[in-house]
Amino acid sequence: MEGRELKAAALVLAGFFVLGAVAGGCYALVSAHSVKTNKYNTAHLTQHLQYAEVEAGRLQCVVLLDKAELYNLPSGLEGKVIEHMSKGVQVDYLETVSSQDKDDTYAVTTVELQFQRFWGARHIIPEGSKVQILRADRGNGEIKGRVFVDGKYYDKYFDVQYLRFPYVGQWKKVEFQGKPGFMKYDTLSESKLM
C-alpha cells in the first residue's frame, strides 16, 4: 500500500469510529428516558431485620501423638515444656516458624547428674549443661557425649531420658485455651478451617 491508500484507509476507519460513537450516544439518550427507576426507603425496609452473630472459622490442627509437648519457644534446647497434649486435641494454628536450634550436635541435661572416674573425685553436671554429642543412640538408650565440668572436658555415656535434644525442623505456632505456644511440626496434622 502506498501513502495515499494508507491515509484513505485511516480516514474511513476514523469515520466508522465517529459514526459508532454518535449512534451509541443517541441510543443511550433514547433508552435513558424510557427506563423508570424506583426509589426505596432503606430505613423502612431494614427496620425489622434480625442480625445473627457470625464467628469466622479458624485454622486448626489436631494433635497426632499422645503426650505431645507444647513449648514456650520454638526450640528443643532453650524452650520449656508448658503443656503435654493428648492425642486428638484441637489447637488453633497461627503460623509456621523456623527453629531457634541451629546446631544438632548438642543436647542439654534435664536434671542434675553425677559421675565419678574410677576412684577420683565425684563430679556434678548441673541441670541445663550443654553436652556435645559424639555418638548417637544405637538403640540402647544412651549416647556418648562430651561435657565441660570443673574446668575439664569429660567424655561419658548419657542416658537419653536425661537429655533434651535440639529440633532443627519447622515448628507450628499454636494457641490452646488462649495460651500461645509452639509444637513440633510432625506432632500436628495439617491445618484446616474449622
N, C-alpha and C positions, 0 to 999 in steps of 0.2 A: 504494500500500500504506500502510496505517496503521501506527501504532506497535506495536499488538498483533501484527499479522501479521508484521512485521519481527522481533520478538522470537521468535515461534514458528519462523520460518524459520531464524534463527540457532541456536536450540536444537536443531532437527532436524539441521542441518549439523554442529554440535559433537558430537551423538550419533553420527553416522556416522564422524567422525574418531576418537572414542574407541573405537568398535567395531572400526575398522580397525587401530588400534594394538594392541588386545588380541589380535585374530586374528593379526596379524603376529608378536607376541611368542610366542604359542602355537606357531605354525608353526616359528619359529626354535628353540625348545626341543626340539620333537619331532625335527626334522631334524638337530640337532646331535648327538644320541645315536646316530643311525643311521650317521653318517659316521666311518670309522676313518682316522686319519692315520698314515702310515708315518714312522718316524724314520730318518734316514740319517746315516751317519758320513762327513762330508765329507772328513776327512783320509784315510780309506781310499779314497774314490772319486777323489781328486785326486793320489794319490801317484805315479802313472805318467804324468802329463801332461807333454808336452814343450811348452815355450814358444818361440815364434818372435819374433824381434825385429822390430818393425814401425816403419818410419820414416814419419812424417807427410809428406804431399805438401807441396810449397812452391809458392807462386805464382811463375811465371817469365815472362819476356818474351824475345822473340827480337829481336836487333839487325837492323834493316831496311836500314841503309846501311853500305857499306864505309868503313872508317876513321872510324867514329862515335867521338866523343870522350867519355871518362869524366872528369868533373871532380871536384875535391875539395870544391867548394862549388856551390850552385845559382845560379851567376852567370856570365854570359859575360864580364863585366869583371873581377871580383875572383877568380873561380875559376881554378885552374891545371889543365891537362890532365894527368892521371896515367896515362892509358892510351888507346891507339887500338884500337878494337874492329873485328873483321872481321864482315862480313855473315853472318847465320845463327848467331852465337854466342848461347847461352842464358845469361841472368843472372837471379839471384834478385831478385824485386820485393819491396821493403819498404813503400814508400808514395809518394804523390804530394804534392809540396810546391810552394809558390809561389816564384817567382824573387826573388832579392835585388836584381835590377836593376829599378828602378822608372822610370828615365828612359831612353828610347831615342834621345835626341838627342845622346848622347855615345858615343865609341869610345875605345879605348886603344891606343897604339902597342905593337907586339910586339917591335920591335927599335929600336936607336938610329938615328935618321935625321939627315941633314944637308941644309941648303939655304942658298942664297946669293941675296940680292936684287941683281940687276944686278952692279955692281962693289963692293958693300958687303961688310960683314963676313960671315963664314961663321957660321951658327947651327947648334947641335946640339940636336936634340929627343931627350931621354933616353927610354929604353925605359920604358913604363908611363905616359907623359904622356897627359893627357886631351885629346881632340880633339872640339870641338863640331861636329856635322855640320850644315853649311849647305845642302848639296845632295846628295841621294842618288846612288848609282851609276846612270848612264844606260846601262849595258850595256858601257861601255868599261873597266870595272875600276878606276875612280877615283871618289873623292868629293871635294867641296870642303869643307874644314874650316877651323876657326879654332883655333889653338894658342897658348898663352902661353909665350914663350921669352925669356929675357934681359930680363925686365921689360916686355915689349910683347906685344900680340896680333898674330899674323900669319895672314892668310888664304892658304891654299895648297891645291893638289891633292895628295891622298894616294892611293897605290896600296892597294887594299883588302886585298891579301895581307899587308900590314904592319900591319893593324889588327885588333883584336879587338872585336867588336860586342856590345852587350847583348842578352840574351834575356829578354824580359819575360813569356814564357809560362810554362806549368807544366813542372816537372821531375819525373822519376821517380827516387826514391832506390832504388838497387840495390846488390847485392853480387856481386862477381865474384872467384872464387877466394879467398874470405874477406876481400876488400878492399872496403869500402864506398865508394860514390861516387854521383854524380848525372849523369843523362843527360837531354838534351832530350827532351821528351815525344814529339815526332814521329819520333824516331830509333828508337823501340822499338815492338813490337807490343803489343796489349792483353795484360794479364796473364792467365795460365791456370794452373790447378792441374796440376802435372806431377810 
